[in-house]
Amino acid sequence: MIQLYGVPMSRALRSIWAIEEVGVEYELVPTNFLEDSKQSEYLEINPNGRIPTLVDGDVTLFESMAINLYLARKYDGGLQPKSPDDEARAVQWSFWGMSEIEPPLMDMVRHKVMLPEAQRDADTVKAAEAAIQKPLRVLDDALAERPFLLGDAFTIADLNVASVLSMAQFVGFDFSSFAKVQRWYDAGTSRPAFARARSR
Ligand SMILES: N[C@@H](CCC(=O)N[C@@H](CS)C(=O)NCC(=O)O)C(=O)O
């Protein structure tokens, strides 16, 4: 059986969501990111000492976006884009989410929640809130013509970007002024698989 290492209150939520969507049987191996992910047995499957990690037979993968693209390609569940062109667009949006959306959101998470209060820096939060406006505008414009990133159907492109953006919930970051982003995000995160993933 497929094994997914991680816990929902982390970036592993992205891959728990994807595996819940594709509907294959799997075992969630509870692995926290402070201690469990630093144990020598775990480091053998993920030398980065981070979560998530997926083990599916001979395939061992780290990096949430790579895991999710693999799950969609292999098990589909309706997530896999239907043409090579759209598959490339899904890869594009996944890389984009990680390089444009995650860094400012992580600055907010660190400086509003994770760091000890004395180390939190309000200016870093302000800069991150400013920096994320541009990619949110790009996303909003991309959603002007179609309900989902690749067209009429929810795919792995949507799941990957929405799951990165979902870190906003931990810091109360409000992006409702980007109405199309908000509508699209609500459509994605109201899917039953997302609720199941959060409650694992
Ligand atoms: N780019 C990786 C990042 C994974 C990551 O940093 N996960 C965090 C938990 S949210 C972690 O394991 N942190 C432990 C550490 O950095 O030591 C991915 O998307 O899978």
The ligand as an SDF file (V2000), in Angstrom:
LIG
                    3D

 20 19  0  0  0  0  0  0  0  0999 V2000
    9.4350   22.1990   -0.6670 N   0  0  0  0  0  0  0  0  0  0  0  0
    9.0460   21.1640    0.2780 C   0  0  0  0  0  0  0  0  0  0  0  0
    9.0210   21.7890    1.6550 C   0  0  0  0  0  0  0  0  0  0  0  0
    8.6870   20.7810    2.7380 C   0  0  0  0  0  0  0  0  0  0  0  0
    8.8470   21.4260    4.1060 C   0  0  0  0  0  0  0  0  0  0  0  0
    9.6770   22.3280    4.3380 O   0  0  0  0  0  0  0  0  0  0  0  0
    8.0750   20.9020    5.0650 N   0  0  0  0  0  0  0  0  0  0  0  0
    8.1950   21.3980    6.4190 C   0  0  0  0  0  0  0  0  0  0  0  0
    6.8830   21.2170    7.1660 C   0  0  0  0  0  0  0  0  0  0  0  0
    5.6720   22.3650    6.6120 S   0  0  0  0  0  0  0  0  0  0  0  0
    9.2560   20.6180    7.1410 C   0  0  0  0  0  0  0  0  0  0  0  0
    9.2960   19.4110    7.0390 O   0  0  0  0  0  0  0  0  0  0  0  0
   10.1000   21.3160    7.8980 N   0  0  0  0  0  0  0  0  0  0  0  0
   11.0960   20.6810    8.6840 C   0  0  0  0  0  0  0  0  0  0  0  0
   12.4260   21.3330    8.5340 C   0  0  0  0  0  0  0  0  0  0  0  0
   12.5540   22.2580    7.7080 O   0  0  0  0  0  0  0  0  0  0  0  0
   13.3540   20.9320    9.2290 O   0  0  0  0  0  0  0  0  0  0  0  0
    7.6870   20.5930   -0.1120 C   0  0  0  0  0  0  0  0  0  0  0  0
    6.8610   21.3400   -0.6600 O   0  0  0  0  0  0  0  0  0  0  0  0
    7.4540   19.3930    0.0910 O   0  0  0  0  0  0  0  0  0  0  0  0
  1  2  1  0
  2  3  1  0
  2 18  1  0
  3  4  1  0
  4  5  1  0
  5  6  2  0
  5  7  1  0
  7  8  1  0
  8  9  1  0
  8 11  1  0
  9 10  1  0
 11 12  2  0
 11 13  1  0
 13 14  1  0
 14 15  1  0
 15 16  2  0
 15 17  1  0
 18 19  2  0
 18 20  1  0
M  END
$$$$
